Amino acid sequence: MCARGDFATPDLSDAHPDSRVLAYQFQRFGQRERFAGTVSTVACFEDNSRVAEAVAEAGEGRVLLVDGQASLHRSLLGDKLAKKAADNGWAGIVVIGAVRDVEIIDTIAIGVQALGVIPVKTQKRGLGDRDVAVSLREVTVEPGDWLYADRNGVLTCRRRLIP
């Protein structure tokens, strides 16, 4: 479920006009250059408590989409949570926010895309929501949607685009 075969998001975008692009300039980390799967979401602001809960569960090839409201003040994912996600079968993690420990994340068999990097950890206050619809600029992503990520960017779709 992790790689879902060879695909390129530009080709998927061209072939499937119902796909939606997450219009951010992502940085890529981890050993997986491309990843795809059904989406599980976390909505949080500068608190990664719900991210830690999610990656502790079986990922079953899903992709965790973390809506951190584009904050670059605190990291929502570090090496320990990335390793836990990989060990638990998550295909990848997309963070609309910042990550840290990127030199270690680059050694982990997972795909990670994020808006930026910062060394500051989050405050753990137990705040945030899991498996809710998230609105990312003009795109709303629901749990169970499909997400495709590679070096060209991130696409979502309500349906599976490739076998």
C-alpha positions as CSV (number, residue, x, y, z in Angstrom):
1,M,0.0,0.0,0.0
2,C,2.9,2.3,0.5
3,A,4.1,3.1,-3.0
4,R,1.0,2.1,-4.9
5,G,3.2,1.5,-7.9
6,D,4.9,4.1,-10.0
7,F,2.9,7.3,-10.4
8,A,3.6,11.0,-10.9
9,T,1.2,13.6,-9.6
10,P,1.4,15.7,-12.8
11,D,0.2,12.6,-14.8
12,L,-2.5,11.9,-12.2
13,S,-3.6,15.5,-12.3
14,D,-3.8,15.5,-16.1
15,A,-5.7,12.2,-16.3
16,H,-8.1,13.0,-13.4
17,P,-9.6,16.5,-13.5
18,D,-11.6,15.7,-10.3
19,S,-8.3,15.4,-8.3
20,R,-7.4,18.4,-6.2
21,V,-4.0,19.8,-5.5
22,L,-2.9,21.0,-2.1
23,A,-1.4,24.3,-3.2
24,Y,1.6,24.5,-0.9
25,Q,5.3,24.4,-1.5
26,F,6.3,21.2,0.3
27,Q,9.7,20.0,1.5
28,R,10.2,16.3,1.2
29,F,11.8,14.1,3.9
30,G,12.1,10.4,4.6
31,Q,13.2,7.5,2.4
32,R,9.9,7.2,0.4
33,E,10.0,9.7,-2.5
34,R,6.4,8.9,-3.3
35,F,3.5,7.6,-1.3
36,A,-0.2,7.2,-1.5
37,G,-3.1,5.9,0.6
38,T,-6.4,6.7,2.2
39,V,-6.3,9.7,4.5
40,S,-6.6,9.9,8.2
41,T,-6.6,13.5,9.5
42,V,-5.4,15.5,12.5
43,A,-6.4,19.1,13.0
44,C,-4.2,20.9,15.6
45,F,-2.3,24.1,16.3
46,E,1.2,23.9,17.8
47,D,0.3,20.7,19.8
48,N,1.1,17.3,18.4
49,S,-0.7,15.2,21.1
50,R,-3.2,13.9,18.5
51,V,-0.4,13.2,16.0
52,A,1.3,11.0,18.6
53,E,-2.0,9.2,19.2
54,A,-2.5,8.6,15.5
55,V,0.9,7.2,14.7
56,A,0.7,4.8,17.7
57,E,-2.1,3.0,15.9
58,A,-1.8,0.6,13.0
59,G,-1.5,2.7,9.8
60,E,-2.5,0.0,7.4
61,G,-1.0,1.9,4.5
62,R,-2.8,5.1,5.2
63,V,-1.5,8.6,5.0
64,L,-1.7,10.9,8.0
65,L,-2.6,14.5,6.9
66,V,-1.9,17.0,9.7
67,D,-3.5,20.4,9.4
68,G,-1.2,22.5,11.6
69,Q,-2.8,25.7,10.2
70,A,0.5,26.4,8.4
71,S,2.3,27.4,11.6
72,L,6.0,27.2,11.4
73,H,6.6,28.1,15.1
74,R,6.5,24.6,16.5
75,S,7.3,21.2,15.1
76,L,4.4,18.8,14.8
77,L,6.5,15.8,13.8
78,G,10.0,14.6,14.8
79,D,12.1,11.5,14.4
80,K,10.5,9.5,17.2
81,L,6.9,9.9,15.8
82,A,8.1,9.4,12.2
83,K,9.8,6.1,13.3
84,K,6.7,5.0,15.2
85,A,4.5,5.8,12.1
86,A,6.9,3.7,9.9
87,D,6.9,0.8,12.4
88,N,3.1,0.9,12.5
89,G,2.6,0.7,8.8
90,W,1.8,4.3,7.8
91,A,2.6,5.1,4.2
92,G,3.4,8.7,4.8
93,I,2.7,11.9,6.6
94,V,1.8,15.3,5.2
95,V,2.2,18.2,7.6
96,I,0.7,21.6,6.9
97,G,3.2,23.0,9.3
98,A,6.7,22.3,10.5
99,V,8.8,19.2,11.3
100,R,12.2,18.6,13.0
101,D,14.9,16.0,13.3
102,V,14.9,15.9,9.5
103,E,18.4,14.4,9.2
104,I,17.1,11.4,11.1
105,I,13.7,11.3,9.4
106,D,15.6,11.0,6.1
107,T,16.9,7.6,7.3
108,I,13.4,6.2,8.1
109,A,11.3,4.2,5.6
110,I,8.4,6.6,5.4
111,G,7.4,9.6,3.2
112,V,7.1,13.0,4.9
113,Q,6.1,16.3,3.3
114,A,5.9,19.5,5.3
115,L,5.9,23.2,4.8
116,G,9.1,23.8,6.8
117,V,11.5,22.9,9.5
118,I,12.0,24.2,13.0
119,P,13.9,22.8,16.0
120,V,11.2,23.8,18.6
121,K,9.0,21.0,20.0
122,T,5.3,21.4,20.6
123,Q,3.5,22.0,23.8
124,K,1.6,18.9,24.9
125,R,-1.9,20.1,25.9
126,G,-4.0,17.3,24.5
127,L,-5.6,19.7,22.0
128,G,-6.7,18.9,18.5
129,D,-9.2,16.7,16.6
130,R,-8.8,13.4,14.8
131,D,-10.5,12.2,11.6
132,V,-12.3,15.4,10.8
133,A,-12.7,17.2,7.5
134,V,-9.9,19.7,7.1
135,S,-10.1,22.8,4.9
136,L,-6.7,23.6,3.3
137,R,-7.1,26.8,1.4
138,E,-9.7,26.0,-1.3
139,V,-9.6,22.2,-0.8
140,T,-11.5,20.2,1.8
141,V,-10.1,16.8,2.6
142,E,-12.2,14.2,4.4
143,P,-11.0,11.1,6.2
144,G,-11.1,8.2,3.7
145,D,-10.2,10.4,0.7
146,W,-7.1,9.3,-1.3
147,L,-3.9,11.2,-1.2
148,Y,-0.9,10.9,-3.6
149,A,2.4,12.6,-2.9
150,D,5.7,12.8,-4.8
151,R,8.4,15.4,-5.5
152,N,5.9,17.4,-7.6
153,G,3.4,17.9,-4.9
154,V,0.3,16.5,-3.2
155,L,-3.0,15.6,-4.8
156,T,-6.2,14.3,-3.1
157,C,-9.3,12.7,-4.6
158,R,-12.5,11.3,-3.2
159,R,-11.8,8.1,-5.1
160,R,-8.8,5.8,-5.8
161,L,-6.9,6.9,-8.9
162,I,-4.5,4.0,-9.5
163,P,-4.7,0.3,-8.9
